[in-house]
Amino acid sequence: MISKISPVFEGALEAFLPDPDLTVSQWADEHRILPKKSSAEAGRWRTSRTPYLREIMDSLSPQSRVERVVFMKGAQIGGTECGLNWLGYIIHLCPGPVLMVQPTDKVSERVSKQKLGPTIDETPVLRERIARARSRDSGNTIDIKEFPGGLLALTGANSAVGLRALYIRYLFLDEVDAYPGDTDGEGDPVSLAEKRTATQPRRKIFMVSTPKIKGTSRIERAFLASDQRRYFVPCPHCGNFDWMRWPNRWSGWAYISHKAPYLKKPKWRIYHEDDLHNRRSKLSSE
């Protein structure tokens, strides 16, 4: 009789378990700890502080039929943190191979050291699954985080080798408008990365960015080829829902401030019917 299952076999078994009932936003509220090193509000994550992220995170949950989520957003409203919550959920409850792509290798290294690493260290359920970086052969380096049932690889969009290094189930493309148009002569970095998910029947792709130049923006192009969800908020005077327009900004941007009193009953609404497997959200900042 076998009294103890080896860690490797245990990790393989976890990969074949049914998907959990917990959504990504619920996981974040229950487990995620924001580190002092990289957060203005350190401590337990509260989705109530950023309610516009709830539907986005839950669309990344395995219960959702959505395969691709594109978030075109304003600066500093939680896009990367939303992605980190998703990565934590994967590591803890839904393991598999993951690739996180930043604009360059240098940015990827900075995100690993300043955001991802501290998040793992501060969040107990993640710290239990990823060995300490200082231990020999730990499987925890700047660009690789191994955990039972999977691994997380980090690379820059300027590295063709990093984009075609492995086949993956989950893909996190962060700040895609800062990616180069071509990577080492091998083509568009987004296309190169997405090809790594081609053999995965239950893949999830999360694309995030603040848009740069209208008409040439990669995130804008992805958003326009979607159901084009916008975040509606009630008017503080009449109560009617609408998304706000800003002068001197792209026509059609939605406005949000998490401190505004009229955020109590907001909602995402579809502007263009599309494939249920593709969901895009648009949100600007002041």
Buried (B, 14 or more C-beta within 10 A) or exposed (E): EEEEEEEEEEBBEBBEEEEBEBBBBBBBBEBBBBBEBBBEEEEEBEBEEBBBBBBBBBBBBBEBEBBBBBBBBBEEBBBBBBBBBBBBBBBBBBBBBBBBBBBBBEBBBEBBBEBBBBBBBBBEBBBEBBBEBEEEEBEBEBBBBBBBBBBBBBBBBBBBEBBBBEEBBBBBBBBBBBBEEEBEEEBBBBEBBBEBBEEBEEBBBBBBBBBEEEEEBBBBBBBBBBBBBBBBBBEEEEEEEEBBEEEEEBEBBBBBEBEEEBBEEBBBBEBEEBEEEBBBBBBBBE
